[in-house]
Amino acid sequence: MCYNGVSREGAILKVCVLASGSSGNSTLVSTARTKLLVDAGLSRRETCARLASIGEDPAKIGAILISHEHSDHVAGLPVLAKQLRVPVYLTHRTAPSIVWNGYEPKLETFQAGTRIVIGDLEIDTFSIPHDAIDPIGFRIRAAGVSIGLVTDLGYIPDSIKFHLRRTDLLLLESNHDVEMLKVGPYPWPVKQRIMSRNGHLSNDATCEFIRSELDSSTTTLVLGHLSEHNNYPALVRLCAEQALAGRALFTKLVIAEQGRPTEVFEY
């Protein structure tokens, strides 16, 4: 069940993508007991403003979980963690790459690929192919509801496909249109990095996953991390709608934006 607007009481699990894109990424996952922020790529002020816009009190965030160290995922982390005084969960290898500017947060480190528990959220972590130190994706469960969060990956190996099965909601990357990228303004080495197996998923790659692998039990598909220069939301939606229609799936399709939160998804 999904709800447009401010979050309501009574849902088992709530999810809202606060922002998604190269200028900042952050997602709220919450239950009645636990409020978890996944990534902190927005400024403290912007994070708090977006939480308030969906009826959430930033002071009630209980933990922050980090996928990798790139600035669009951690730019706001030091200031936000200092204000909230909450534990920060990240892998053993990612932890040393974060600059805390004199503040020493409570770090909860773990090995990529292990299962961790934060409050009443059970979280499977898994390695993803990206040009970061130790990038990971997440499958988060609570009371029988399961969501997958995976962006910033160059391709989708079988190991990741396994983790994305039987998810109720899936946030997946659809970063660029290959032809737009090839003729776009980026230097050629950057284009090669984006198109590599440690780069970002193209619209074509994402839609191939939808056509062949997306689980029919996934009721909501959120496509995010769209390139500002090498993609259009309308193009992403068109390609994904065609892929869903080809399998006769009635999955709810949402395109996450950089400039505003998605609706609050409730289960």
N, C-alpha and C positions, 0 to 999 in steps of 0.2 A: 504494500500500500504506500502511496506517495502523497505528499501534501505540499501544495504550493504556498509558500509563505512562512510564517513564524512557526517554529516547532511546537507541537502539542504534547501534553502528558499522556502516558498510557502505552506508548509503543515499547516493544522489547528492545529494538535497536534503531538508532537514528544515524543518518549519514548526510553530511553536506560538504561538497567540494567548495571551499571558501575561495580558492583561486587555482588556476591551472594554466601554465604557460612559461615561457622563458624568462619572464620578469618576476616570477614568484609562485610557489606551489604550497598548498596547505589544505588539509581535509580534517573535518571533525567527525569522530566516531564516538557515539555515546550510548550509554544505557542509563537506567535509573541510578545506578551506583557509580559508574565510571564515565569520565569525560576525557577522551584521548585526542590529542592533536597530532596528526601524522604530517611531519615536515613543517618547517617554519620559515618559508621563503619570503614572506611579507614582513614589513616593518611591524614593530610592536603596536604602534598606533593603528595601522591598517588592520592587523589581525583582530585587535579588540573591537574595532568599528564593525567589521564584518560579522564577528560573533554576536555583537549586540543587535545587528540588523536581523538576525534570525532568532532573537529572543534568548540568547545564551549569555550567561555571565562569565567573562574571562577568568574571574577569580576562582571559578569552580573547576577549571581545567586541572586534572589530576596528574597528567604525565604528557611528555612529548616523545614521539617515536620518529627516528630519522632514517630515511632510506639511503642517502649517500651525501657526500660533502659538497657537492656543487652549490654555488651561491644561490641559485634559484630555489634551493631547498633548505638552506640554512642561514640566509642573510639576516633574518630577524631573530635567530635562535639565542645568541648571547644575551641580548637585552630582554627578550621575552622570558627566558629561563630565570634570569635574575629577578625580574618583577614577580613572576608567579611562584618562585621558590619550589619548583616541582622537579622530580627526577627526569632525566633525559636518557632514553633508551637508544642505543646504537651499537654497532658491531665493534669488537675488539680492535679491528684494523681501521675502522673509520674514526674512532674516538680521537686519536692523536692529531688528526688533521684539522680539528676545530679550534679556532683561536677564540679564547674566552675573554680577552681584554681585562685580565685581573680578577675576574669572578671565577670561583670554583664551584660549579654545580654538583649535585649528586648524580653521578653517572652510573647507569646500570648497563654494563656491556655484556655482549653475548656473541656466540659464534654464528655466523651466517648459516642458515639451514636448520637451526634449532627452533623448538617451540617455546614461546615465552608466555607468561600470564601477567596481565596488567589489570588489576581489579577483577571484574568478572568477564573480561575479554581474553579469549584464548587465541593466540596469534602464531600462525606458522610463518616462518621467514624462509625465503629462498633466494639464492643468487640469481642475478639477471645479467645479461651481456651488455655492458655499458662501459664507457671509458672513465670510470671512477675507481677509487681504491678498492672498495668492497660493496658494490651496489646491491640492494636487495628489494624484493617485492614482498607483499603481505597477503595472507588469507586470514581474515579475522572472523571469529565465531562467537556467538552469544545466544544461549537458549534456543539452539537449533537453527538460527539464522546465520548465513555465511556471506561474506563479501570479499571480493578480490580487489587489491589496489596494486597496479603495476604500470608504471610509465618509465620512460628513459631506458629503452632497450632496442638493440639493433635488429633482433629477430626473436622469434618465439620457439625455443627448443621444446622437445617433448617433456622435459622436466617441469617447465613452467606450465605447459598445457595441462599437466596432471593437477597442479595446484588450482587451476582456474575452473575445474569441473564442478558442477553442482553448486555454483555460487548464485545467490539470490540477486546480488548487485555486483557488477564488475566495472571498475574504472580502468580503462585501457588507453594507451597512447595512440593517437593518429596525427603524427607530427607534421608531415610535409607531403606535398605533391611532387613527385620526382621531377617532372618536366619544369615546374616552377622553380624548383631548387637549382636545376642545371643552368637555367638562364638568369637566375637571380643575382643579387649583388654580392653574395659572399665570395671570398677568395676560394680558389679551387681546392686547396688543402682542407678548408673547413667543409666544403661540400663533400669531399671524399670521406671525412670523418663522420658526417651525419649519415651518409649512405652506407657506411661500413656495418659489419656485424656487431660492432660495439657502439653504434651510434643511436639513431632514432627510427622508429617504425614509420614507414610511409603509409599513405592512405591505402595504396594497393595491398600492402602486406597486412594491414589491419582488416581490410575487407576480405582477404583470402582466409584469415582466421575466422571471421564471421561465417563465411560460406561453408567452411569445412569443419570447424572445431567448436564454435560457440555452443554451449550447452543449452538445450531447450528449456531447462529449468531456470535460466537466468531471466528474471522478469524485468530488470532494468540494466541497460548498457549505457555507461557514461564514457564518451570519448573526449580525451583531453590532451593537454600539452601541445596544442596547435601552434605551429610556427607563425609568428607575426608577419614574416616576409615571404613565406613559401607555402602558404595555405590559405584557404577561405573556409569559414564555418559552413557556408552553404554547400560547398563542394564536399566537405566531409559528410554532411548530412545526406546529400544525394547518393554518394557512393555507398554509405552504410545502409540506407533505406533499400537500395537495390539489392544489396547482399542479403539483408533480412528477408526481403520479399522472395528472393530466389529459393529460400528454404521454408517459406510460408510461416515464418516466426512472427509473433506479435509482441516481441520484446519492446518495452518502452525505450526509446532512444533519446538521449540528452547530450548536447554538446556543451562541455564545460568551458567557461570563459575566463579570461584573465582579469577583466574589470569588475566582476561581480560574482557573488556566490550562486551556486545552483539552488534549486528548490531543496527543501529538507525531505529526504527519503525516509520513510518510516515503515517498520516491519514489526 
